[in-house]
Amino acid sequence: MRLTTGNQLYEGFEQIMESTHECPVDTEYSLPDYCADIQKILKCIVTPEVVSAAVIGDSLSVDGAADIRVLYLDAKGECVRGFDTKKEFSFNVRLNGSTEGATAVVRPFVQHMTCRAMNARRVDMHITLGFNISVTAVRRTELAERIESDLVETRCDTYAASRAVGCCMHTFILEENIELQNGKPPIETVLRRGVRYQIDSVQLSDGAATITGRACVEILYRTFSDTALPERMACELPFTQTVECAGVDETCTASVCCPSGECTIQPREDSVGEYMILNLYLKPTFCVKFTKPCTVCAVSDAFSIRGALEAKYKNASLERCEQLPARQIKVSDTIRIPDGDLERVVDLWCDGLSLSAFTEKESAAVRGKFSVCVLYQTKEKRMAFLERMLDFTDSRESPGDGRLSASGEITAVRFTITDAGALECTAELSVAEQVRCVYPVRAVESAELDETAVCDACCAAVYYAACGERIWDIAKRYKARVSAIQAHNNCTGDTLTEDRPMIICRK
């Protein structure tokens, strides 16, 4: 007789792919007539931007462009100039497994780069872009939480898990004209730009999440004067976005990340014809993942107190995700300028942050590295550039078992100039961590009871049990009810705490 099982549906996130992809981007650039000749290249800044990442069938299609900005000294070696260009890229990646409803998060970075001036008017660039790819889908699994029969004893294991509610990709546009303040001179060329997105709050309601934050923009620009130093400016663009997702409520947890996005910053004329306005066009894409804590009960073992029970089992997995409070990290170091030849810092920024997280004994550690870029003026009033790599490790008490992952950003960087002409630099980082635990589950899939089979178990017995034995194992051996053994032997727990005789009564 085939027995009916009472099933529950568990929905969890499944990692279809988690890998790294490389894409070469080689290009050459000839300076237009209005650009001065190149004496020396100071820095090539490459910012890859993913425009679209779509899962189509069994493949992932990625399109985007690399924003390339080159800072260089003019022929006299006195002025910092720059030019910018874009190089489009696209690639496809084959996926393994089911892709229905899958969401792809693609985080680009610069893996390798060389930039050479072949002559005073031509630059060759060989760039290898890297992409951290994570493709996630919702996996639905049915697990038996009971067997409908008075003749069957079941053992149920209970797990604290996270249920997948949904994962949404949300793209929006921020556009604003920013007017220069505080008497800053007009803009000729944007030399460097940096954008980061700060999430201030996430408010959950029925079917939606309201995300409030800021786009923090840094800009270095060249003026129309050959004798003036480049100018810095910073601004913030606030935003509020609503992301709709069925099943979301206040009990959910929302994880928000911004893997990439488009950015265009162009000088504009004001009412008197001077380039005193910056047009900012930002198009970020947020990935918002919603989970909800839940309890899952699965029948892991079963037997019949009368007859023979044939059970079929299946292997499944459950996961529990926990978002840890953001960790604030300060990284300080001394950056020495060659020969102490430092008059003034024109611009200082951090680039290329990479993070990895791991557990070690009873601590959770984050290891990372980034480069500090310094554009400065020497004591002889010449422009120079220096880049140094900083690495760090920060540890705190371990949150428990599970795989630790980390993502973060540099929120601020400060420096002071020492008497020896060095820089005391401090970078402030905000790091978000997540613990992901995966539980392997062996659960009953189906059961058939043969009531005609002869049960050879005795009606009563005395069993000398050892400390640490499970009542379930004793009951299964004698085909007795667990509750009867506990009642006859005055046992309340699932495991014996001492050696003792046990009365087994099947009737």
WOBELWO-V51227 format. One record per pair of residues at least 24 apart in sequence whose C-alpha atoms are under 8 Angstrom apart, sorted by the first residue. I is the first residue (numbers start at 1). J is the second residue. If there is no record, write none. Layout:
# WOBELWO-V51227
{{I;J} {I;J}}
This chain:
# WOBELWO-V51227
{{1;448} {1;449} {1;450} {1;451} {2;446} {2;447} {2;448} {2;449} {3;147} {3;148} {3;149} {3;446} {3;447} {3;448} {3;449} {4;147} {4;148} {4;149} {4;446} {4;447} {5;144} {5;145} {5;146} {5;147} {5;148} {5;446} {6;144} {6;145} {6;146} {6;147} {6;148} {7;142} {7;143} {7;144} {7;145} {7;146} {8;142} {8;143} {8;144} {8;145} {9;140} {9;141} {9;142} {9;143} {10;140} {10;141} {10;142} {10;143} {10;163} {10;296} {11;138} {11;139} {11;140} {11;141} {11;163} {11;164} {11;165} {12;138} {12;139} {12;140} {12;162} {12;163} {12;164} {12;318} {12;319} {13;136} {13;137} {13;138} {13;139} {13;163} {13;164} {14;136} {14;137} {14;138} {14;139} {15;134} {15;135} {15;136} {15;137} {16;95} {16;96} {16;97} {16;98} {16;99} {16;134} {16;135} {16;136} {16;137} {17;95} {17;96} {17;133} {17;134} {17;135} {17;136} {18;132} {18;133} {18;134} {18;135} {19;132} {19;133} {19;134} {20;130} {20;131} {20;132} {20;133} {21;130} {21;131} {21;132} {21;133} {22;128} {22;129} {22;130} {22;131} {23;89} {23;91} {23;128} {23;129} {23;130} {24;126} {24;127} {24;128} {24;129} {25;87} {25;89} {25;126} {25;127} {25;128} {25;129} {26;124} {26;125} {26;126} {26;127} {27;87} {27;124} {27;125} {27;126} {28;122} {28;123} {28;124} {28;125} {29;122} {29;123} {29;124} {30;121} {30;122} {30;123} {31;121} {31;122} {35;83} {36;74} {36;75} {36;81} {37;74} {37;75} {37;120} {37;121} {38;72} {38;73} {38;74} {38;75} {38;117} {38;119} {38;120} {38;121} {39;72} {39;73} {39;74} {39;75} {39;76} {39;77} {39;120} {40;72} {40;73} {40;74} {40;77} {40;117} {41;70} {41;71} {41;72} {41;73} {41;116} {41;117} {42;70} {42;71} {42;72} {42;73} {42;384} {42;385} {43;70} {43;71} {43;72} {43;385} {44;68} {44;69} {44;70} {44;71} {44;115} {45;69} {45;70} {45;192} {46;110} {47;109} {47;110} {48;108} {48;109} {48;110} {48;129} {49;108} {49;260} {49;261} {49;262} {50;106} {50;108} {50;260} {50;261} {50;262} {51;260} {51;261} {51;262} {53;104} {53;105} {53;106} {54;103} {54;104} {55;99} {55;102} {55;103} {55;104} {57;99} {57;100} {58;94} {58;95} {58;96} {58;97} {58;98} {58;99} {59;92} {59;93} {59;94} {59;95} {60;92} {60;93} {60;94} {60;95} {60;104} {61;90} {61;91} {61;92} {61;93} {62;90} {62;91} {62;92} {63;88} {63;89} {63;90} {63;91} {64;88} {64;89} {64;90} {65;89} {69;191} {69;192} {70;191} {71;191} {73;383} {77;382} {77;383} {78;381} {78;382} {78;383} {79;226} {79;227} {79;229} {79;382} {79;383} {80;222} {80;229} {80;230} {80;383} {81;191} {81;222} {82;189} {82;190} {82;191} {83;189} {83;191} {99;137} {100;137} {101;137} {101;138} {102;135} {102;136} {102;137} {102;138} {103;135} {103;136} {103;137} {103;167} {103;168} {103;169} {104;133} {104;134} {104;135} {104;136} {105;133} {105;134} {105;135} {105;259} {105;287} {106;131} {106;132} {106;133} {106;134} {106;259} {106;260} {107;131} {107;132} {107;133} {107;259} {107;260} {108;132} {108;259} {108;260} {109;352} {110;352} {138;164} {138;166} {141;316} {143;297} {143;298} {143;299} {143;443} {143;444} {143;445} {144;297} {144;298} {144;299} {144;443} {144;444} {144;445} {145;297} {145;298} {145;299} {146;298} {146;299} {151;304} {151;305} {151;306} {152;302} {152;303} {152;304} {152;305} {153;302} {153;303} {153;304} {153;305} {153;481} {153;482} {154;299} {154;300} {154;301} {154;302} {154;303} {155;299} {155;300} {155;301} {155;302} {155;472} {156;297} {156;298} {156;299} {156;300} {156;301} {157;297} {157;298} {157;299} {157;300} {158;295} {158;296} {158;297} {158;298} {159;295} {159;296} {159;297} {160;293} {160;294} {160;295} {160;296} {160;320} {161;293} {161;294} {161;295} {161;296} {161;318} {161;319} {161;320} {161;321} {162;291} {162;292} {162;293} {162;294} {162;318} {162;319} {162;320} {162;321} {163;291} {163;292} {163;293} {163;294} {164;290} {164;291} {164;292} {165;246} {165;247} {165;248} {165;289} {165;290} {165;291} {165;292} {166;245} {166;246} {166;247} {166;289} {166;290} {166;291} {167;245} {167;287} {167;288} {167;289} {167;290} {168;243} {168;245} {168;287} {168;288} {168;289} {169;285} {169;286} {169;287} {169;288} {170;243} {170;285} {170;286} {170;287} {170;288} {171;283} {171;284} {171;285} {171;286} {172;283} {172;284} {172;285} {173;281} {173;282} {173;283} {173;284} {174;237} {174;239} {174;280} {174;281} {174;282} {174;283} {175;279} {175;280} {175;281} {175;282} {176;279} {176;280} {176;281} {177;277} {177;278} {177;279} {177;280} {178;277} {178;278} {178;279} {178;280} {179;276} {179;277} {179;278} {180;276} {180;277} {180;278} {184;231} {185;223} {185;276} {186;223} {186;224} {186;274} {186;275} {186;276} {187;221} {187;222} {187;223} {187;224} {187;267} {187;275} {187;276} {188;221} {188;222} {188;223} {188;224} {188;267} {188;275} {189;221} {189;222} {189;223} {189;267} {190;219} {190;220} {190;221} {190;222} {190;265} {190;266} {190;267} {191;219} {191;220} {191;221} {191;222} {192;218} {192;219} {192;220} {192;221} {193;217} {193;218} {193;219} {193;220} {194;218} {194;219} {197;258} {202;254} {204;248} {204;249} {204;250} {204;252} {205;248} {205;249} {205;250} {206;247} {206;248} {206;249} {206;250} {207;244} {207;245} {207;246} {207;247} {207;248} {207;249} {208;242} {208;243} {208;244} {208;245} {208;246} {208;248} {208;249} {209;242} {209;243} {209;244} {209;245} {209;248} {210;240} {210;241} {210;242} {210;243} {211;240} {211;241} {211;242} {211;243} {212;238} {212;239} {212;240} {212;241} {213;238} {213;239} {213;240} {214;238} {214;239} {215;239} {220;347} {229;346} {230;346} {231;346} {232;347} {248;290} {251;292} {252;290} {252;291} {252;292} {252;293} {253;290} {253;291} {253;292} {254;288} {254;289} {254;290} {254;291} {255;287} {255;288} {255;289} {255;290} {255;323} {256;286} {256;287} {256;288} {256;289} {257;286} {257;287} {257;288} {258;284} {258;285} {258;286} {258;287} {259;285} {259;286} {259;287} {260;284} {260;285} {261;285} {293;320} {298;443} {298;444} {299;443} {299;444} {300;441} {300;442} {300;443} {300;444} {301;443} {301;444} {302;444} {303;476} {303;479} {304;449} {304;479} {305;479} {305;480} {305;481} {305;506} {306;451} {306;455} {306;479} {307;449} {307;450} {307;451} {307;452} {307;453} {307;454} {307;455} {308;449} {308;450} {308;451} {308;453} {308;454} {308;455} {309;447} {309;448} {309;449} {309;450} {310;447} {310;448} {310;449} {311;444} {311;445} {311;446} {311;447} {311;448} {312;444} {312;445} {312;446} {312;447} {313;442} {313;443} {313;444} {313;445} {313;446} {314;442} {314;443} {314;444} {314;445} {315;440} {315;441} {315;442} {315;443} {316;440} {316;441} {316;442} {316;443} {317;438} {317;439} {317;440} {317;441} {318;438} {318;439} {318;440} {318;441} {319;436} {319;437} {319;438} {319;439} {320;435} {320;436} {320;437} {320;438} {321;434} {321;435} {321;436} {321;437} {322;434} {322;435} {322;436} {323;432} {323;433} {323;434} {323;435} {324;432} {324;433} {324;434} {324;435} {325;432} {325;433} {326;430} {326;431} {326;432} {326;433} {327;430} {327;431} {327;432} {327;433} {328;428} {328;429} {328;430} {328;431} {329;394} {329;428} {329;429} {329;430} {329;431} {330;426} {330;427} {330;428} {330;429} {331;392} {331;426} {331;427} {331;428} {331;429} {332;424} {332;425} {332;426} {332;427} {333;390} {333;424} {333;425} {333;426} {334;422} {334;423} {334;424} {334;425} {335;388} {335;422} {335;423} {335;424} {335;425} {336;421} {336;422} {336;423} {337;386} {337;421} {337;422} {337;423} {340;420} {340;421} {340;422} {341;378} {341;379} {341;421} {342;376} {342;377} {342;378} {342;379} {342;421} {342;422} {343;376} {343;377} {343;378} {343;379} {343;381} {344;376} {344;377} {344;378} {345;374} {345;375} {345;376} {345;377} {346;374} {346;375} {346;376} {346;377} {347;374} {347;375} {347;376} {348;372} {348;373} {348;374} {348;375} {349;373} {349;374} {349;413} {350;410} {350;413} {353;409} {353;410} {355;406} {355;407} {355;408} {356;405} {356;406} {357;404} {357;405} {357;406} {358;403} {358;404} {358;405} {359;398} {359;404} {362;397} {362;398} {363;395} {363;396} {363;397} {363;398} {364;395} {364;396} {364;397} {364;398} {364;399} {364;404} {365;393} {365;394} {365;395} {365;396} {366;393} {366;394} {366;395} {366;406} {367;391} {367;392} {367;393} {367;394} {368;392} {368;393} {399;435} {401;437} {402;435} {402;436} {402;437} {402;438} {403;435} {403;436} {403;437} {404;433} {404;434} {404;435} {404;436} {405;433} {405;434} {405;435} {406;431} {406;432} {406;433} {406;434} {407;431} {407;432} {407;433} {408;432} {458;506} {459;504} {459;505} {459;506} {459;507} {460;503} {460;504} {460;505} {460;506} {460;507} {461;503} {461;504} {461;505} {462;501} {462;502} {462;503} {462;504} {463;501} {463;502} {463;503} {463;504} {464;499} {464;500} {464;501} {464;502} {465;499} {465;500} {465;501} {465;502} {466;496} {466;498} {466;499} {466;500} {467;495} {467;496} {467;497} {467;498} {467;499} {467;500} {468;495} {468;496} {468;497} {468;498} {469;495} {469;496} {470;494} {470;495} {470;496} {471;495} {471;496} {478;504} {478;506} {479;506} {480;504} {480;505} {480;506} {481;506}}
